[in-house]
Amino acid sequence: MSDVLILNGRVIDPANGLNEARDLLLRDGKVAAIDKPGSLKGTGAAEIIDASGLVVAPGLVDIHVHLREPGQTYKETIATGTAAAAAGGFTTVVAMPNTIPVNDSVAGLEWMLAPERGAVVKLFAMPAATLGSMGATLTDFAALHKAGVVGFTDDGKPILEDAIMREALIAAARLGVPVSQHAEDTHLTGGCSMNYGPVAFRLGLRGMTVEAESRIVERDIRLLQEIERSEGLRPHLHVQHVSTGRALDAIRAAKAQGLHVTCEAAPHHFTLTDEAIGDYDTNAKMNPPLRAEADRQAVLAGLADGTVDCIATDHAPHAAHEKEQEFERAPNGITGLETALGLALRVLHRGQGLSLSKILSLMSTAPAGIALLPGRGSLTPGSFADVVIFDPAASWSFAAKQSRSKSKNTPFDGAPMLGRVHATISEGRIVFRQ
Amino acid sequence: MTQESQGSKKIFLYAPGSLLSVADLTVADVSAILTVTTRLEQMAHAQRATLLAGRRIALLFYESSTRTRTSFELAAKSLGATTTLVSDKSSSIEKGESLKDTGLTLRALGAECIILRHPSSGAPFVLARETSLPVLNAGDGMHEHPSQALLDARTMLMRLPGRDAARATAKSLDGVTVVITGDILHSRVARSNAWLLPQLGAKVLLCGPERLLPEMASSLGDGVEIARDFDAALRRSQVVMMLRIQKERLAGLELDLADYIARYQLNGERLAAQAPDALVMHPGPMIRGLEIAGDVADGPNSAIELQVSNGLSVRSALLLRALSEGGFESVTV
């Protein structure tokens, strides 16, 4: 593998508190050296990237993506999904288990992670916490952990039974990995296709209440307390794509109590409200749904005050024919890998004044920490040579038709973005270049 | 149809003449529709039958319907158009064909306009986007029933003293309070009327128990108020519009029917005591003995049959508009 030398960039490495002009040398898939501009010249690197005016940062990490393989390769494959990730500046993604069949076995996991799948960036997976994500019987946590998982989740099918969730949290705690939960009390959301509120009322659609989300978060937090007390374990609950102020309040309180709770927020939830559904635009249909402005503000506040630990896209590709349906029939989900950075910089950096370092922490260092990915999410020498180089000042518009993803289901087609990825380097390989 | 992207929000432009929501209509549009409705009624049958001669209109009905379907069909035929009815039973829809593909098939067969009744809110928007044809929303889920609101407005303008049913302004229904009572939550008629009537100057009271009428319903439009006490609301109203309890949409909501009848049924005694002169309306289908007593439905205050006949005329005007790219150039009388 040839060396890559990145010169004259503004290196932002939140893990090391670095935000200064630096040159970066990548060798053998690792960060070999990081030094003052000019000091790494003459190392004979085959590839030299001039990053003048650009930010050089640890590659982005997305701990919540759907790659649809196996089973639904007409929507996405591991190869196309990770190509989209690379185009978005991501060097590491964690695949959710809602494939067909559900990824709930070592064989399934190994198949998914095999080089033959053609992942362009580093791929990890969270397999199902229960067999078939049916919420009844735990998968073989120990064997799956040995095979290299970074957490367990039933993803879109929340674990509703208290006893099963308790068992999952205990089993994961013993292995030191998180249980990642989609927080939705599905008893309260039958037939619902968007957020409950005036917009749903006007559109004549049944709405999901904020309580449907917060109730599961509160339940899971109660389980953590109970397990810590009775078992002496310290389970890690990771709450996926938090979308409501009420759930964030519960998480904030749990953190204040010292419980090990982390959570993620999705770019669409901090950018859009349920008004974006407009004339029943199914590209604005996702789960959790786009919420009201007060909840969007709560997510922004949570990102600013640290209640939200990281940003995750919930990249959920669907074929055009699936979205070209009646709103209630269309599947949930939008693509998100190529718009995450542009939205984060537009909404959080320019709009909310969050520093670039904070945003990069939310998109790289912190998610790498949650999923316990050693050597990722930082540019510490010896780390994996996962790097994103982007122009933080570039304004552009996203064009869905140019997406690397197989699917184009996004509410951000034509939307303004801030910050454009110039190059993405995964373990020393240039996997995307503008 | 073209599509423009404005930031992160897409704005779709539908074929002119489409009527997907009453919110698509300006007061001037409403006035033009009412004017043409009146002209069509005054026109000789033979002349009227030339207006859409040779034009092809498809009725696509995914839900059973008597008055709306028959009304649209007879309206189309009275204008000389050829119609075809496609229903979810006995068509490719039963085999799982998508709404988009059904629409494209109808277009390929020469349909120039599609009238859609569908149990999913928003379905007409999908059809209009995917076919680029003018689409008339004949009721979509719990969302809207725009032609019903137009015929209701016309009925009020015909029956209330001193009004002009042949045109509309922002003051046409000044001083008129309309109480709409019943299952507002599931009612597309209520949603369309709650938007349209205030545009014409009316005050709308939405009335019903909390579970069928959440407080947020007042956000449907300016001039919309929530009422819980039917008797008090009736005393303020010149028009009372009753809605059916849609048992099929209650989806687990428990409703004490005896209590509902006691509090919200429009019966002769209540009408005589609270609003003896009020105009009584109902979009149908009625459940006599539940939301409305038979004697009131058939009584002198009732405009229910007039609503039905207005439906035919208003829908004729809407079809003419749909097939004239949103204008009424073909009606020069």
Interface residues (C-beta under 8 A of the other chain):
Chain A: G190 G191 G197 P198 F201 R202 L203 G204 L205 R206 T271 L272 E275 A276 G278 D279 Y280 D281 N283 H321 E324 Q325 E326 F327 E328 R329 P411 F412 D413 G414 A415 P416
Chain B: S5 Q6 G7 S8 K9 K10 I11 F12 L20 S98 L99 K100 H118 S120 S121 G122 A123 F125 V126 E130 D140 G141 M142 H143 E144 L185 R188 R191 P214 M216 A217 S219 L220 A251
